[in-house]
Amino acid sequence: MGIWESDGERSERHTWWEQAKSQPVLAAGLNEMHHAILRGELTLAQAGGITPEQLDAAYAGACKLVGIGKIDEAQQIAGYLILIDPYRARSYALAGTCFHHKRRYALALAYYDVALALGEDAVTRVAQGEALLMLGRRDDARRALEQGIAAAPPTKNVQPFVQRAQHLLSTYLSRGEA
């Protein structure tokens, strides 16, 4: 029995599954869906009928929670987004941001690395650079910050991150420093 279920809930699921297995078409469809998820061809969000717009709304809500300092709540949403739709870089970046706010830089860095493996993003690269700096990895931090600046589109919402990267470089990572 799982930690979030009662004996009755487990029994109801078991009964439902036994009935589903006795219907060949349903059982075959569920089996194919299961294997498609395992092969990475189908996400839990897709299997559950969650639309991209609903995923976008959940992500936007979590970002707003970060903005008002409700980091634990935002982190929980980020975790759900990663679970149900694991191929979106922004969900990993959001989880990294939550750990960053908690000053858990090694964990933040791990999530930033996954996000960047899924797709280059200037803002995530700058956040990665800052986390590297906080971990004392100065050369790696400099490279990440410079890459973030180079990759940044000239849009208004990205410019504060470019300025942050420039500030970190000039204040803490100037080339003349030992």
N, C-alpha and C positions, 0 to 999 in steps of 0.2 A: 504494500500500500504506500502511495506517495505521501509526502508530508502535507499536501494541500487537499487531500481527499478523505472522505469518510468511507466506512465500509459500504454504505449504501451507494455512494457514487461509483465506487470501484465495481460493485456488483452490477449496477445498471450498465456501465461501459462494457463489462465482460459479456453480459447478456446481449447487448447490441452487436458486439463483435461476432459472437457466435451466430446470431441471426444473419449478419452480413455475409459471413463465410458460407452459409448454406445457400446463398443466391449467387450462382456462378458469374453472372455478368457484373454484379456489384463487387464481388470479391476480386475479379480480374481487374476492374477499374481501380479499386483501392490499391491493389498490389502494384499496378503500373504507376500510379501516382506516387506511391512510396518509393519505388525505384527511380523515378524521375527526380524526386527530391534528393535522393542519395547521389545521383549522377550530376547534380547541379543544374539540371535542365528546368527545374520548377522550384520556385521559392515557396515557403509557407504562406507568404502574403498572397501569391497567385493562387495557391491551392485553396486558401480561405476566402478568395473573392475580394481581397482588399485592393482598392484601386490606387493607382499612383497619386491621385489627388488626396486620398486619405493619408497616404504615407507622407506626402508633402505637408499636410496640415499637422500631423503629429510632429514632424521635424521642426516646423516653424514654431509650434507651441513649446517644444523643448528649448529652442533657441531663446525664446522669450523668457523662459524660466531661468536660463543662465543669466540673462540680462538683469533679472531682478534678484539674483543671488540664491535662487532655489536650486542649488547644484545637485543635491541628491535626487530630487524629482526629475530633473533633466537627464541625469545619468540613467535613471531607471527607464525612461522612454528611449534613450539611445540604445540601451541593452536590448529592449524589445525590438527596435528597428533592425538591429544587427541580426537578431535571431530570425525574424520573419522575412527579411530582405537583405541577405548578407553581401550583396554585390554592389552596394551603394557606398562610395567612399565617404560621403558626407556624414554618414552615421558613425563611422569609426572616428572621423575627425571630431565630431561632437563628443563622443566618449572621451577622446583624448583631451579635449577642452575641459571637460568636467574634472578629470584627474589633474590637469594643469592647475585649475582653480584650487584644488585640494593640496597643491604642492607635492603631488605624487608624480614627480617628473619622469621616472623610469616607466611607469605605467602609461603616462600620457604619450611618451615617445613610442612605445609599442603600438598604440592605437594610431598615432600619426603615421608610423611606418606602413601599417596596413592600408590606411587611407591613400597614401602616396603610391603604394604598389598598385592600387586600383585605378589611379588617375592623378596626374600632376595637378596641383592647385597651389597658387601662390600664397594664399592665406595659411593653408596647412603647412606649407614649407617654412613660412616665417615662424609659426607656432613650434614646429619641430626645432628650428634653430634656437629659439628661446629655451626650450626644454633641454636641448643639448648644452647650452650655456650654463643653465642652472645645475647640470650634472658635471660641470667642469670640463666638458669636451670642447674646448675652445676652437680647435681647427675645424672640427665637424660643424660646430655652430656657425662659424664664419662662412663655410661653404653653403650651408643650408640657407642662411640669411641672404647671401648674395644670389643664390638660385631663386629664392622667393622674390627678390627685387626684380631680377631679370625676367621672371615668368609673369609678373603682375601686369594685367591689362590696365589701361589708363581710365579705369572707372572710378567713380566717386566712392563707392562702398569698399573698394580695395585699398585706396590711397592711405587710410589711417594705418593699415598693416605695413605698407611700404615705409611710411614714416617711422613706425615702431622699429622695423628692421634697420633702417638707417641710423636711428638713435642708438640701438644696441651695438651696431658696428662701430660707430664713432666713439661711444662712451666706454665700451668694455672690450672691444676687439680691434682697436686701431692697429694698423700694421707695425707701428713703431713700438708697440708694447712687447715686452718679453714673454 
